[in-house]
Amino acid sequence: MTSLQEKFDLVRQRIALQCQRSGRDPASVALLAVSKTFPSGAVAQAWAAGQRAFGENYIQEGVDKILACRALGCEGIQWHCIGPIQSNKTRPVATHFDWVHTVDRLKIAQRLSEQRPPEMGLLQVCIQVNIDGGANKAGVAPADALALARQVAALPGLRLRGLMAIPEPAPDYAAAVAVHQAAKALWDALRADGLDLDTLSLGMSADLEAAIAAGSTLVRVGSALFGDR
Ligand SMILES: *Cc1c(COP(=O)(O)O)cnc(C)c1O
């Protein structure tokens, strides 16, 4: 059995090695630990090992875990909502999470902005882009991303930080890099338009190397840290 600490060490080594290969500073890639389906005790263990950013997909599960971890005394955690949000589920997201990676339409962004309690500070958001055009996939079409980003950036309760994408598994490493590069190119285009973005949320357990090669600034890693779900 590999301990949680060893798994975190291994993933941090993978990130550092790939940064070195890509000529990037390892400090330029954040590790988001995706704790979905794992209990608050697993988060508390990871917290004890120094991890502070956690991602949850299912809103109610996430809220329960946020409260449980607070009760356990795990302070200073940054909670990221990385799952789909229906418009009737925006309030628990706005009132409990620090970040949302999955904004893909204006209506959701407007509700999150209106429902954000001022004392919590701005909700940090990424726009999810359907970068490879999967028919049934979440995310705004790349061609519509700039218009949505401008609208989201203007909302008072939110701070737009960047883009997020979940490409389909690619047949090989080069293809994986190419699809992540498409997301990076879109991010660059938004920045060139004047949007103040610093986050490109790309890469998971299986494809974090390709994502880092393409320019990811935040990898969302679940199974490589906590085990299979
Ligand atoms: C589950 C999930 C992850 C983590 O996936 P792993 O393959 O377990 O690393 C990352 N991002 C999103 C959006 C997810 O739903």
The ligand as an SDF file (V2000), in Angstrom:
LIG
                    3D

 15 15  0  0  0  0  0  0  0  0999 V2000
  -12.9540   13.5570  -11.4120 C   0  0  0  0  0  0  0  0  0  0  0  0
  -12.4090   14.7760  -12.0530 C   0  0  0  0  0  0  0  0  0  0  0  0
  -11.0380   15.0360  -12.0510 C   0  0  0  0  0  0  0  0  0  0  0  0
   -9.9990   14.0860  -11.4970 C   0  0  0  0  0  0  0  0  0  0  0  0
   -9.9050   12.9800  -12.3350 O   0  0  0  0  0  0  0  0  0  0  0  0
   -8.7870   11.8310  -12.0800 P   0  0  0  0  0  0  0  0  0  0  0  0
   -8.7450   11.1230  -13.3750 O   0  0  0  0  0  0  0  0  0  0  0  0
   -9.3100   11.0110  -10.9670 O   0  0  0  0  0  0  0  0  0  0  0  0
   -7.5330   12.5160  -11.7490 O   0  0  0  0  0  0  0  0  0  0  0  0
  -10.6080   16.2360  -12.6080 C   0  0  0  0  0  0  0  0  0  0  0  0
  -11.4720   17.1200  -13.1270 N   0  0  0  0  0  0  0  0  0  0  0  0
  -12.8050   16.9010  -13.1490 C   0  0  0  0  0  0  0  0  0  0  0  0
  -13.6930   17.9230  -13.7410 C   0  0  0  0  0  0  0  0  0  0  0  0
  -13.3020   15.7300  -12.6280 C   0  0  0  0  0  0  0  0  0  0  0  0
  -14.6180   15.4970  -12.6840 O   0  0  0  0  0  0  0  0  0  0  0  0
  1  2  1  0
  2  3  1  0
  2 14  2  0
  3  4  1  0
  3 10  2  0
  4  5  1  0
  5  6  1  0
  6  7  2  0
  6  8  1  0
  6  9  1  0
 10 11  1  0
 11 12  2  0
 12 13  1  0
 12 14  1  0
 14 15  1  0
M  END
$$$$
